[in-house]
């Protein structure tokens, strides 16, 4: 029975490949990240497996919702805005014990992306230019590689398209590095970005004293 379930889920995953192709052709991406929502605003937590995305999802207070904890589809709407849709965490679905339902029909406007890192204190810093694009491109590679469609079948042209889409996304949606501690309130850093906006965060960064050498 377990083998049959694995085969069925694999078929479900590959049934989405035409959707992924169309989204990528129109400037979108498939992203390895947790999708969080608060008051209609969506944010993505990026990072390799084991960095703490699921742990962060478990720690969120009331007012936040987890729409998906592993994969998301970022697509442009007719107005050119980036909307993000949750995708199933296939390994969890296969286990038969999904912690959060995947809300397919609840796309939200993407407000920001946060690259997670573990730290002794919560803090946030803006990623700029190539650094932001590379972080987004890496999250896209991590999402597609298990499906064997990121590079092997498309070669260099496919890699170029994915990277250009990552560059375009990073130019419109702010990307931050979010340092998360074990006991802190990291979500307040995210709320600050949503409520105050990117420019206010950048002003705060410029006002800090330089770090000692």
Buried (B, 14 or more C-beta within 10 A) or exposed (E): EEEEEEEEBEEEBEEBEEBBEEBBEEBBBBBBBBBBBBEEBBBBBBBEEEBBBBBBBEBBEEEBBBBBBBBBBBBBEEEEEBBBBBBBBBEBBBEEEEEBEBBEEBBBBBBBBBBBBEBEEBBBBBBEEEEBBBBBBBBBBBBBEEBEBBBEEBEEEBBEBBBEBBBBBBEEBBBBBBBBEEEBEBBEBBBBBBEEEBEEBBEEEEEEEEEEE
